Amino acid sequence: MSKLIIAEKPSVAKSIASALGASSRADGFYEGSGLLVSWCVGHLVSPMDAGGYDERFKKWRYDDLPILPEPFRYVLAPGKEDAFENLRALMNRSDVDTIVNACDAGREGELIFRLVYEMTGCRKPVLRLWISSMEDSAIREGFSDLRPGTDYEALYQSALCRQKADWLVGINATRLFSVLYHRTLNVGRVQTPTLAMLAERDAKITLFHKEKYHLLRLTLDGAEAVSEKFTDPAEAEQAAAMCKGAAVTCTSVTKEQKKEQPPKLYDLTTLQREANRLFGYTAKQTLDYAQSLYEKKLLTYPRTDSRYLTSDMAETASCVIHLAAKLPPFDGCTNFFPLVEAMISDKDVSDHHAIIPTMEIEKTDIKALPLGERNLFLLVCCKLLCASAEPYVYEAVTATFDCGGHSFTAKGRRVLSEGWREIDRIFRAFLKEKPADGDGGTLPDFTEGQTFDGAEVSITEHFTQPPKPYTEDTLLSAMENAGKDDIHLTQIHVDDTHTWRDKRLCEIRLPKNSLIILVRRGGQTIIPNGDTKVLSGDELVCNTVH
């Protein structure tokens, strides 16, 4: 009997087939070593359009809303019928007793496979190939440890939830606003709140009223000390006149040793943000480059939300680090002793670990990669080396001065150990980029009580600045952190004496911007509506937006 392995793309199927010895190519699949390897070509099955449920939904009318399909129905994606029929035929072969889901090891990969499996009507047992790298060794190791498909049921349900939410919001809200405003207005679960963020930022920029202010600057032994802001130019002129030629006294000098720990490894979002900032790549471009590098076996799986590695990867990571350190421009780093332990945290890895290069570095001519892929690959290498390096250590120095009754401050730092910043600096020099952060310069050895005669003072004019327009980097960051500081969850226990007992939720007066989002009753979790009755013993989860 044979196992049928279904990958997400032909290129991935080819790599899996090669690693597992399925070397014979047929029409739509590979075969060999008791295995068949085929592919989905992305989403073969899609949610049915609203018009497929009822003819009247083909027209957009207010009275038909909301459209709430129960159950949701699915159709073949146009133009992909042949690929689907190929998989159906392979699943129905009498010599196939097991199906292996080898689609991308993430939520969408799970959804792609499950919808095809369900639509074919296949009922054969399913196993899951779950790997984070397309290296031959990783494929073989993953295949030797196939898991029951049922272990990933929650992941499938999560993907279904995302898909249905997109459909319900997109179909209903788009039709609603389009009908109300007599023009096509596309509304989406993600795109519309993101658009709101952009509109809010644009309004702040448009309505911003700049304000002028002045600073006084003292020059002392080549260093510069700066005053507080003056909003009144006459006051600034008066203060400058009082300081000009006056004695300056150093009132305090503070020195504090500080450490900047190495940065964490990349997850997909941080990789997209930094690639946008350094190279101007869009989020989609970065994902496409990373996906291509993954399929070329040079990067681990890119769709991850973790920035750590698991403990079982320590030895592999150490080998990859030493290989990456031999690549230009990193071969210019001196006294580099990697600390793998700093990148390890089993509890911070869920489905996939952070994005790192693979051992294929040793066999690949990096210079031969397309420019976009090469830049992204070196960026990931840089982050791996930085994450495993020692901290950046410096001494922060703050000196305050008095002149004519006004206070001035000078700041600087003295580098004690470059640590990971040396690697970052070398990489940025290679890219002809400025260092990430300036050192603030070094200060002379000022001492408390030190005096200076004949102060040189100048006035500089400045303006308050509006918020900066979003870049993809800053927008991704804003999307990732949206609402984190504004949402507060509280849990309310309802006992026999509680005033809410035996009331429907629509009868309960909640504080403004508050909503009961969950009801825990016994071993059940209930998604409530206005008619949900509160019973004694219920645990209510309330969401308050500040």
LINGIUR-V254059 format. One record per residue. N is the residue number from 1. RES is the residue in one small letter. NEAR is the number of other ideal C-beta (glycine too) atoms within 12 Angstrom. Layout:
n = [N;N]
res = [RES;RES]
near = [NEAR;NEAR]
This chain:
n = [1;2;3;4;5;6;7;8;9;10;11;12;13;14;15;16;17;18;19;20;21;22;23;24;25;26;27;28;29;30;31;32;33;34;35;36;37;38;39;40;41;42;43;44;45;46;47;48;49;50;51;52;53;54;55;56;57;58;59;60;61;62;63;64;65;66;67;68;69;70;71;72;73;74;75;76;77;78;79;80;81;82;83;84;85;86;87;88;89;90;91;92;93;94;95;96;97;98;99;100;101;102;103;104;105;106;107;108;109;110;111;112;113;114;115;116;117;118;119;120;121;122;123;124;125;126;127;128;129;130;131;132;133;134;135;136;137;138;139;140;141;142;143;144;145;146;147;148;149;150;151;152;153;154;155;156;157;158;159;160;161;162;163;164;165;166;167;168;169;170;171;172;173;174;175;176;177;178;179;180;181;182;183;184;185;186;187;188;189;190;191;192;193;194;195;196;197;198;199;200;201;202;203;204;205;206;207;208;209;210;211;212;213;214;215;216;217;218;219;220;221;222;223;224;225;226;227;228;229;230;231;232;233;234;235;236;237;238;239;240;241;242;243;244;245;246;247;248;249;250;251;252;253;254;255;256;257;258;259;260;261;262;263;264;265;266;267;268;269;270;271;272;273;274;275;276;277;278;279;280;281;282;283;284;285;286;287;288;289;290;291;292;293;294;295;296;297;298;299;300;301;302;303;304;305;306;307;308;309;310;311;312;313;314;315;316;317;318;319;320;321;322;323;324;325;326;327;328;329;330;331;332;333;334;335;336;337;338;339;340;341;342;343;344;345;346;347;348;349;350;351;352;353;354;355;356;357;358;359;360;361;362;363;364;365;366;367;368;369;370;371;372;373;374;375;376;377;378;379;380;381;382;383;384;385;386;387;388;389;390;391;392;393;394;395;396;397;398;399;400;401;402;403;404;405;406;407;408;409;410;411;412;413;414;415;416;417;418;419;420;421;422;423;424;425;426;427;428;429;430;431;432;433;434;435;436;437;438;439;440;441;442;443;444;445;446;447;448;449;450;451;452;453;454;455;456;457;458;459;460;461;462;463;464;465;466;467;468;469;470;471;472;473;474;475;476;477;478;479;480;481;482;483;484;485;486;487;488;489;490;491;492;493;494;495;496;497;498;499;500;501;502;503;504;505;506;507;508;509;510;511;512;513;514;515;516;517;518;519;520;521;522;523;524;525;526;527;528;529;530;531;532;533;534;535;536;537;538;539;540;541;542;543;544;545;546]
res = [m;s;k;l;i;i;a;e;k;p;s;v;a;k;s;i;a;s;a;l;g;a;s;s;r;a;d;g;f;y;e;g;s;g;l;l;v;s;w;c;v;g;h;l;v;s;p;m;d;a;g;g;y;d;e;r;f;k;k;w;r;y;d;d;l;p;i;l;p;e;p;f;r;y;v;l;a;p;g;k;e;d;a;f;e;n;l;r;a;l;m;n;r;s;d;v;d;t;i;v;n;a;c;d;a;g;r;e;g;e;l;i;f;r;l;v;y;e;m;t;g;c;r;k;p;v;l;r;l;w;i;s;s;m;e;d;s;a;i;r;e;g;f;s;d;l;r;p;g;t;d;y;e;a;l;y;q;s;a;l;c;r;q;k;a;d;w;l;v;g;i;n;a;t;r;l;f;s;v;l;y;h;r;t;l;n;v;g;r;v;q;t;p;t;l;a;m;l;a;e;r;d;a;k;i;t;l;f;h;k;e;k;y;h;l;l;r;l;t;l;d;g;a;e;a;v;s;e;k;f;t;d;p;a;e;a;e;q;a;a;a;m;c;k;g;a;a;v;t;c;t;s;v;t;k;e;q;k;k;e;q;p;p;k;l;y;d;l;t;t;l;q;r;e;a;n;r;l;f;g;y;t;a;k;q;t;l;d;y;a;q;s;l;y;e;k;k;l;l;t;y;p;r;t;d;s;r;y;l;t;s;d;m;a;e;t;a;s;c;v;i;h;l;a;a;k;l;p;p;f;d;g;c;t;n;f;f;p;l;v;e;a;m;i;s;d;k;d;v;s;d;h;h;a;i;i;p;t;m;e;i;e;k;t;d;i;k;a;l;p;l;g;e;r;n;l;f;l;l;v;c;c;k;l;l;c;a;s;a;e;p;y;v;y;e;a;v;t;a;t;f;d;c;g;g;h;s;f;t;a;k;g;r;r;v;l;s;e;g;w;r;e;i;d;r;i;f;r;a;f;l;k;e;k;p;a;d;g;d;g;g;t;l;p;d;f;t;e;g;q;t;f;d;g;a;e;v;s;i;t;e;h;f;t;q;p;p;k;p;y;t;e;d;t;l;l;s;a;m;e;n;a;g;k;d;d;i;h;l;t;q;i;h;v;d;d;t;h;t;w;r;d;k;r;l;c;e;i;r;l;p;k;n;s;l;i;i;l;v;r;r;g;g;q;t;i;i;p;n;g;d;t;k;v;l;s;g;d;e;l;v;c;n;t;v;h]
near = [14;26;34;47;48;53;44;39;29;24;21;39;41;27;33;45;34;26;34;35;20;32;17;17;18;19;15;25;33;34;28;22;21;21;37;40;45;47;37;43;29;27;31;37;32;26;30;25;23;29;19;21;23;17;11;15;23;15;16;27;17;17;13;22;23;19;32;18;22;10;12;27;22;30;21;27;24;14;13;24;17;17;34;35;20;29;43;29;22;38;37;19;25;12;17;31;21;28;39;41;47;45;46;39;37;35;28;28;37;39;36;42;45;36;37;42;34;24;29;32;12;29;14;26;22;36;28;36;44;31;42;36;38;40;34;23;20;32;37;22;20;29;30;15;16;28;22;17;29;17;18;29;17;15;32;30;17;21;27;26;19;23;29;26;20;26;30;27;26;28;34;28;27;29;31;25;23;22;21;17;14;10;11;13;20;19;27;22;23;19;19;21;20;23;20;18;27;23;16;20;23;18;15;18;18;13;12;17;12;13;16;19;22;28;28;42;31;41;23;33;24;17;30;27;40;30;35;19;23;26;17;14;20;13;20;29;19;20;32;30;19;21;35;22;17;26;21;36;30;33;25;21;28;21;22;16;18;22;19;26;20;32;30;28;44;42;35;36;31;31;45;39;30;41;40;29;26;30;26;17;29;20;30;17;24;40;32;21;36;38;34;26;39;42;31;32;34;40;49;44;40;41;33;37;25;34;30;31;38;27;19;14;33;24;16;31;35;24;25;39;39;27;28;43;31;21;34;19;25;38;19;19;35;13;14;26;17;31;24;30;17;27;41;29;23;16;10;22;26;23;30;36;40;42;48;52;44;38;29;31;33;19;15;25;14;30;13;13;23;17;16;26;31;27;31;41;43;38;43;43;44;46;38;51;45;43;40;41;40;27;25;30;24;28;25;26;31;27;37;29;42;28;37;24;18;34;24;40;31;36;28;30;26;22;28;22;20;26;33;37;34;30;41;35;29;30;36;24;20;24;23;10;19;13;21;23;15;15;23;21;18;23;31;22;18;33;19;18;15;22;20;31;13;16;32;24;35;23;27;21;20;21;16;14;14;17;19;15;21;24;23;29;28;22;29;31;22;26;25;21;16;19;17;13;9;13;19;19;20;19;17;27;22;28;16;13;10;19;15;28;21;19;23;18;29;17;17;27;12;22;16;9;13;22;25;35;26;23;30;23;22;12;8;14;15;23;16;28;14;15;12;24;23;32;26;19;19;33;27;35;26;29;23;20;19;14]
